[in-house]
Amino acid sequence: MIHLKNSEEIEGIRKSCHLLADCFNHCIPLVKAGMTTREVDDLFVDFIKKHGGKPAWYRENFDGAACISINDEVIHGIPSKKRIIKDGDIVSLDVGIDLNGYISDSCHSVLVGNVPQEVRKLDEVTLECLRVGIEACKAGNRISDISNAVYEIAKKHGYGVVYDYCGHGVGLDVHEDPNIPNCPSSGPNPRIKPGMVLAIEPMINLGTADVFVEDDGWTVKTCDGKCSAHEEHTVAVFEDHTEILTDLNYKK
């Protein structure tokens, strides 16, 4: 069931999202080659707890504040003291905050050092996919309008669009209805209505769209070993506009 948020709920989610934007603005510049992914996760945990929040993924029994996915890891990479970030890596940081029961969700792919040009372009296109997906997310449209917008941009560049995982509703829980595929789907296709709060998150692969889950039960990787990019924002739908709640440049 899709929960349409009232103004009080949206304000609570907005505060959580703004804290998440502040968290990214603080932590992203600190991510460097030579760090372990656990050290990166500690940056997020420390910031979130210092500002009165809780890592949202703890609700899912995930061992970290951030899903940290490197290169051919698409999503859900588990922070580790053994996993070291290297020059040339693309590192996706998927983070959520539980602030007084209100959930925010966003992801940014960080390019560390001398990243190959083809991977830089992949992330540029993934950001474009996110932009057009958000543009299509307006009252009166349908979820498929978001999906089709994302898919058309990615396929124009010959990239694989992950179909096993998708965006979703968010705000009062980590994952809510509706699902938001990044490609055409025969599943439910509800109309977008004011009060919806949605996490739109293109996951775009340099090669095949096919993925698999590692033995750890969490980490999702590309089947061909090529890189993946992941970008995500939480947005709120109103009658006359859609607000990007996790915008890193939100007006304070």
Secondary structure, 3 states (H helix, E strand, C coil): CCCCCCHHHHHHHHHHHHHHHHHHHHHHHHCCCCCEHHHHHHHHHHHHHHCCCEEHHHHHCCCCCEEEEECCEEECCCCCCCCECCCCCEEEEEEEEEECCEEEEEEEEEECCCCCHHHHHHHHHHHHHHHHHHHHCCCCCEHHHHHHHHHHHHHHCCCEECCCCCEEECCCCCCEEEEECCCCCCCCCCECCCCCEEEECCEEECCCCCEEECCCCCCEEECCCCCEEECEEEEEECCCCEEECCCCCCCC
